[in-house]
Amino acid sequence: MLAVALFFIACAAYWWWRHKNVKATEPPDLPGGWPIVGHLPRLLTDSCTLWNLLSNDVHQEISGLGGVARVTIGPRTVYLITDPEDSLTVAASCMEKDPYYNFAKPWLGHGLVTAKYEIWKNHRKLLNPAFSQILLDTFMGVFNSQSRKLVNYLENEGEKCYFDHSIHIRHNALETICMTALGVDFTDSNLNSKYVQALELVLKTLIERFLKFWLHSNKTFAWSNLKKKQDSCLSILHNVSNTVLQKRKFQINQNMNADKKGIPGTKFKPFIDLLLELSYKKEVFSDKEIRDHVDTILVAGHDTTANVLTFTMTLLGSYPEVQEKVFAEIQEVLGGNRDVKKEHLTRLVYLEAVLKESMRFFTIVPVIARRLKEDIKLKNCTLSANMTCITFLFGIHKHPIWGEDVNEFKPERWLAPDCPKAFAAFGLGKRNCIGKTYAMMSMKTTLAHVVRRFRIKADHTKMRVQAGAMLKAVAGHHVSIEKRT
């Protein structure tokens, strides 16, 4: 009992000292903090309730404080930002990811999402050619064939009442990233399903660990049941990435011509080939670093696009007038049943507006966290060095600069000349998503095929969404389809 009492006394003393030494230039505290544990009690809830809390109450409270606030989670104090201008200031001033991202390093190692700035800077420069427009254009054949495959899967569902379209989209997106960026025809449905299930679980463990501050230390986490659960998931995820990597290495070792390393019928050099080439010829990447990048591209390259497509199809089903405008544009640009060509993509203007509005409405990566290396002067306050700054990307997308109709789904806003530039769906600043062009090309091609074949019905107002490393619909997002004549 004495030890427990001393612990709480020490915590109370530390809490008092931290608050006593707050600088006058610091942002204001978010209301509702408790002594010692801070705002943690508000966050310890299920993932769906947590999302409703963050996207409504907390977002509004921060906005009322000028777009920046201080929050305490146990012994740690972090800054929360929703203001677009201040968010860009932080993103431009600090490239270092916060130590919170270390929670994912047993899985993603030093991939682009989790790497320290110096490693990221070097690797990003080396990997940029793998996402050049010239190379991405060669993926159009796979994008079209995979889109037609998805259409067939959806058609097999028949015109029944409602079904979960996200399952088909997720598996299809995983196959697509393997066939394009990784150069492997990965159609093992059993391993595919195991990967998707393990991914869902490991993302939940990362959020659970973040909320339980006593598990932030690797020493306490090592003895937890959460660590055992995470290890079980990682064995599956790493098995898939190792399978893909070894399969690709085997193909290359068969002395295949460099221009014919890809899947039959394609003419491109996959992302993974660039990694292996740099490793073999220049000894740039170790085997561990190659797998880190493969693990990162697997999750970032399929899960984000799958979630965007799931939300977008649900929104199209909820707004039939928007859906018919998309269909009319597709008919005008493509006509008939032709494949989507690279020159068609730039003409699918309204479809792109729908995708951007969907990503504004449901921000797939809702937050990013940076570690401040120096004091950062914002419009109305100063952030102190060596602190964590969490930017609410979804808050940027719901800022008043979007107008009074900010909470409405309105693709036309993207066609207006005065459309705000505060679009953060692919991150902010230089450390943004390397695959944003790949994602837009893939998603536009997929939706062109789906909307051309089906009339979608849904009701997004019934959706339940959960907070996590990525935003996901967990209920109420099911759709029904009717084949167009």
N, C-alpha and C positions, 0 to 999 in steps of 0.2 A: 504493500500500500504506500509505503514511504517513497518508493521509486516512482510510482505513478504520480504521486503528489508533486514530487520534485520535477517530473517531466512537464506537467501542466504549468507549474510555476515558471519554469524556464521558457516554455512556449509563450506564456503571457508576457513575460519580461521582454522577450524578443519582439513580440507584436507591438508592445508599447514603444520600444526603442525605434522600430521601423517607422511607426506613425509620427513619433515625435520629431524625427529627422527628415520628414518630407519637405522638399524645397517648395518655396512659394510659387515657383514657375511651373511646377508639375501639373498634370491634368487633374481634374477633380475626381474624387472617388465615386464609383458607381454605388447607388443606394442599396441598402439591404445587406451590408457586410456584417458578419458576427466577429466578436473578439476571437483571436487565435486562429479559428478555422476560416475566417473571411467569408467569401461568397460560395464556398464549397457546398453548403447545404442546399443551395438553389440548384446546383448542377447535378446532384446525386439523384437521378431519376432515370426512367427508361429513355431510350434514344429518340422515340417519337415525341414525347413530352419535352425533352431537352431541345429538340429542333423548334417546337412551337415557342418555347421560352426565349431562345436566342433570336429567332427571326421576328418575334413580335415585341415582347416586353423589354428584353435587354437592348435590342436594336433601337427602340423608341427612347429608352432612357439615355443611351449614349448620344443619340441625335439631339436630345434636349440639353445635353451638356456641351454641345458644340462639336460633336463628332469624334471626341477622344475622351477616354476615361481610364481610371486605374481600377484594377480588380485584384483581389488577393485570393489565392487558392492555397490554403494552409500557410506554410512559411514563405511561399513565393508570391511576388507581386508582378503583374504583367499589365501592359497597356493594351487597350482595345481601341481600334480605329474603324470608323465607317465613312469618314469624310474623304471624298475622291482626291482632292488636291493634297491633303496631308498624307494619304496612302501612297501617292506617287512620290512624294518627298522621301518617305521612308524606303520605298522600293529602290529609288535611285541612289540613296545614300548608303544603304547597307545590303550587301549581297550574301551575307553569311546566314545560313539557315540556323534556326534555334536548336539547342540541344534536345528539345522534344523530338526532333526527327531521328535522334539516335535510337529511339525505341524501335524504329523500323530497320536499323542496320543489320540485325541478325538475318533479316530477309533480303534487303536490297543493297546491303553493303555500301560501296561508294558509287552507286549509280547516280545519274544526274539529279534525281529528286532529293537524295539524302547527303550527297557529298559535301565536304567542306569547300569553301569558295575557291581556293587555289586549285584543288583537284577538279572541281566543276569547270573552272575557266579553261584549263588545259584540255580536258576531255571534250567539252562542248565544241571547241575549235576543231578538234580532230573528227568529231562526229557530224558536224554540220553538212558535209558533202553527201551524207547518206540520206538527207532530207531536202536535197536541192530540187527545184521545180522540174528540171530535165529528168531526173531519176523518178520523181513521183508520177510524172506523166506516163511512165512505162507500167505503172500499177493499174491503169484503167481497165485492162483486160480482166485482172483478178477482181477488181471492184465490181465489175458488171456480172461476172460469172457467180460471185458470191451473193450478189443482190438477187439474181434470178433463183439461186438456191434457197434463199430466205423466203422469197415469194412462194416457192413450192411448199416449203414447210408451213407457211401461214395458210396456204390454200388447203392443205391436208386437215387443218382444223375445221374446215367447213364453215358454213354460215350458222354456227350455233350461237347461243346467247352471248356469253362473254368468256374470254380465256386470257391467260397470262402470256402476253406476247413477248415479255422481257426475257423469258427462258430461251426462246428461239433466237432473239436478237443477240443475247450474250454469247451463246455457243457459236453463232455465225461470226460474230466479231472476233472471237478468239481464234477461229480458223483463219480469218482474213489476215490478222496481224502475223500469224505464223507463216502464211503463204507469201506475204509481201516482205515485211521487214526481216523475217527470219529464214525465208527461203525453203521452208519445210511444209509439205502437205500434211498437216496435223489433223487427222480425221478420226482419231481413236476416241469414240464417243464416251467410253467408260472413263478414260483418263481425263478427257475434257470435262466431264461432269464432276469428277473428284476435284479438279483444279478450281472450278467455279465455287464449289461448296467450301473448300478450304480457304479460298480468298475471302469469302463473306465472313468466315469466322476469325481470320487473322486481323482483318480490319476492325472488327469489334473488340478484339483484345487490345489493340493499340489505343482505342478511345477509352476503354475501361481503365487501362494503366494510367492514362493521362489524368483521369478524374480522381483516381486513388493516389494521392500524392505520396503516401507512405510506400508505394511501389515504384517511385521514380528512381530510387537507388537500385543499382544492379544487384547489390548484396541482398536486399529484402525481396526483390523480384525473383531472384534465383530460387528461393524457397517457397514460392507461391504456387497455387494450383493454376493460376493464370499462365505462368511460365510453361507448365506442362502442357496446357491446352495449345499455347502458341507453338511449342516445339512440334507437337503432333501435326499441326497445320503446315508448318514450314517444311517438314519432311516430304509432304505431298507437293508443295509448290516447287521446291528445289528438285524433286524428282522429275517434274515436267520440264523445267528449264534445262536440266542435265540431259534429258531425253532428246529435246530439240537440238541442243548444242552438239551432242555426240552424233546424232543423225546427220547434221550438216557437215561435221568434220569428216564423217565417213564418205559422204558424197564427194567432197573436195579431194579426198585421198584416192578416189577412183580415177584421178588424172582427167577429170572432165575439163573441157575447154572453158576458159575464164568467162567467155561470153555466153556460155550455156549452163551455168551453174544453177540457174533458177529452175522453177517448176516447168515441166514440158509445156510449150506453148507461150512462154513468157520470155522477155528479153530485158532483164535488168539484173543488177548486182544488189542483192539484199544487204540490209544494214549489218547483219551478222558477218557477211563476207568481208566488209570493211574492217570490222573488229579483228577477225582472224588474219587478214592481210597485214594490218598494222602490227599484230603480234608476231607473225612469222618473219616479216621482212625488216621491221624496224624495232622490234622488241619493246613496243610502247605499252601494250596491255599484258598483264599477267593473266593466267587462266581464271583466277578468282575475280579479277576486274571484268573479264569478258562475261562471266556468269552474272555478275552484279548488273551489268547493262542489259543482259538478256532478261533477267528477272524484272527489271524496271520497265523495259519496253513491252513485256508481256502484259503487265497489269495496266500501265499507263496507256498502252496502245489499244486495248480492247475494252476495259471496264468503263472508261470515261465516255467513249463513243456509244457504247451500249446503253448507258444511262441516259445520255442526251437523246438518243433515238427513242427510247422508251417514253420519256417525258414528251417529246415532240409528237409522237403518234397519238398519245393520249390527248394532248392539246388540240391537235388537228381534228380528232374525233369529237372534241367538245365545242369546236367552232367550225361548223360545216361551211359557213361562208368563206372562211380563210382557206379551208381545204379545197373548195372548188376553184378558188383563185390560183392555188398551187397547181391543181390539175390542168386548168386552162393554160397556164404558162408552160407546163411540161408538154402538153399537146402541141402548142405553138412552136416550141424549140425542137422537140424530138419528133413528134408525130409517130403514129404506128407503134411498132414494138422494137424500135432500133435501140442499140446499145448507146449509152452516154459516152460521148467523146470529150476529150479535154477542151475543145473549143466550145462545147455546149455549156460547160460549167459556168463560164463567165456570163452567159446569157440567162441563167436561172437565177435572176436577181431577186424575185419575190421569195423563192424557196430559201435563198440564203438569209433573207430578212426574217423568215419564219424560224430558221435555226438559231439565229442570233437572239431573237426575242425569247425563244424557248430557254436558251442558256442564261438570259438575263432573268427570266421568270423563275427558273430553277437552276441556281448556280451549282454545278456539279462538284467542284472543289470549293466548298463554302468559305474556308479560311486558309491563310498562310501565316507562318510565324517566322520572324527574323530576330537575330540577336544583334543588339545595338552595340557597335564598337566605340561609338563616341556620342556625345550629346547631339540631339537632333532638334533644331529649331523649327517648330511648326507655326501655323498662323496665330494661334492663341496661347500656346504653351511650349514647353521644352521637355523633350524626353531625355532621361538620363542614360548615360552609357552603361553597358554591361547588364542591360535589362532585356526582357522579352517583349516584343511588340507583335501582337496578333491583329492582322487586318481582316475584317469581315468583308470578303469579296461580295457576298450576297447583300451586305449593307450598302456597298457602293452602287449596286444595281437597283436598290430601292430608295436611293437618295432623291430628295425633292428636285434636283436638277433635271430629272426625267419628266417632270411636269405633274399636273394634278392627276393624270391617269396612270401614275407609276405602278399601281397595283392591278392594272388591266393588261391582258394579253393583246398587244396591238403591234403586229409586224410592220404596219405602215410607218411607224416612227423611224424605222431604219432607212426609209426612202426619203425622208425629209432632209433638206440641206442643213438644217440647224440641229440635227441629231447630236446628242451629247457624245463626247469621245471617251466617256468613262466606262469602257467595256473591259471587264477583268476576267472573263471566263477562262482565258488561257494564262492567267497570272498577270503580274505587273513588272514593268521594267525589263532590263536585259535578261534577268533570270526567269524568263517565261518558258512556256512549253515549246520544246523543239519540234513537236509533231503537230502543231496547230494547222498547218496547210494540209498535211496528210489527213487529219481528222475531218476537215471541212470537205475535202474531195470525196472521201469515203462516204460520209453521211449524206451529202447531196446526191451521190449516185444511188445509194440505197433507197432514199425517200422517193427519188424519181421513179424507180421501178415499183415500189410499194403503192404509192398513190395512183400511179397509172393503172394498176391492176385492181385495186380495192377502194371501196368507199368505207371509211372508218367511222365507228360510233364509239363514244366514250363520255365520261363525265369527270373532269379533273377536280371538281369541287369535293368529290368523295375520297380523294387520295389521302393516305396517311404516309408521311415522309419521315425518314429517320436521319438524325445527324450522325456524322462520322467523318472519316477521312474523305469520303465522297458522299454526296447526297443521293439517297436511293428511295424509291417508292416501295413500300412494303404491303400496301393494301389499297383497294379502290382504284387501281390504275388499269384494270383489265379492259380490253376492248372487244368489240364485235366487228366483223368485216362482212362486206357484201361485194361480190364480184361485179365489177363494172361491165356493162355490155358495150 
